Amino acid sequence: MPLHVLVGKNTFERFQAEQQLAGPSPRIVRAPELAPSELPNLLLGETLFGPPQPLVLRDSDEATALQPLLVKLLDEPREDVVILSQNTLDNRTAFAKWLKQHADVQQFPLYNEKTRRTLLDVMQQWAQQQGVQVTRAALSELAVRLQDDQRAIANELERLQVEGDITEELVRQQLPLPPSSNAFSLLDMAASGQVKQLHQRLEELGRSPLVNPYQTLGLLSSQLMTALAAGALGAPAESEIARDFGLPAFAVRRSAALGRRLYAGATTERQQREQAHKLVQALAEADHAMKRSVDPWLALQQALMHIVQITQV
């Protein structure tokens, strides 16, 4: 019996693979909703009018009680196609080990900043197949603003295509940056001395009704503390931080690199502590200014320019 296992949290590509393997009219059933007594008839799948339809059995990783029976039934020779489609596959279990020996296993991980180039290649090809006219720069901007969520990118491409050709400028007009990306990019520009770009980004954010300056300050504080901790002398290895806090390794590397720029000129632990105090104080002053009813975007600008002065030594 042709047995396929599709594994991964990237449901956009996983569901596409289901269609390619099962055709237009498969039977789709969630395993956790089945009683053990229903499983034999479901896998038999005979119909009055022809051969059994392909079966897509989703989320069998969540139905641990069914797994021994699944192995027994799937081990019997049949002609129909069975597809197990699930978020995870625990390699420590007997179920996973059996599947790897008897099935074609495909992985569908989520994309991230590290694998963004592949995501752009895939979505450019998908857009061409759908007849959507989009530039590479626009796709890159969508990936940043939607945090590499492939399904969200596809949805936005379908929504924006009524505007005609999808350009980078159109994406910027229609879609705000995620708050965490705003905060990181603002800090990164300040630590790199990119004053012109910093002013442009603040003006863009200030014009957007979707961006909250108070939330942005909170995220700036969080990003600052993370970067200072990751980039400090004597900090644990980046791989250890990623493991201990359950963070993507690329995100920790990015924060550590930002931290090292924020510590510019501080070559001892004492100097780094003094530098960190000045940087934290710059954002604290912005918080106090906002509470005194100062224009919040002006307060943010002053704080970030103070960070530029501290780091550009």
Secondary structure, 3 states (H helix, E strand, C coil): CCEEEEECCCHHHHHHHHHHHHCCCCEEEEHHHCCHHHHHHHHHCCCCCCCCCCEEEECHHHCHHHHHHHHHHHCCCCCCCEEEEECCCCCCCHHHHHHHHHCEEEECCCCCHHHHHHHHHHHHHHHHHHCCCECHHHHHHHHHHCCCCHHHHHHHHHHHHHHCCECHHHHHHHCCCCHHHHHHHHHHHHHCCCHHHHHHHHHHHHHCCCCCHHHHHHHHHHHHHHHHHHHCCCCCCHHHHHHHHCCCHHHHHHHHHHHHHHCCCCCCHHHHHHHHHHHHHHHHHHHHHHHCCCCHHHHHHHHHHHHHHHHCC
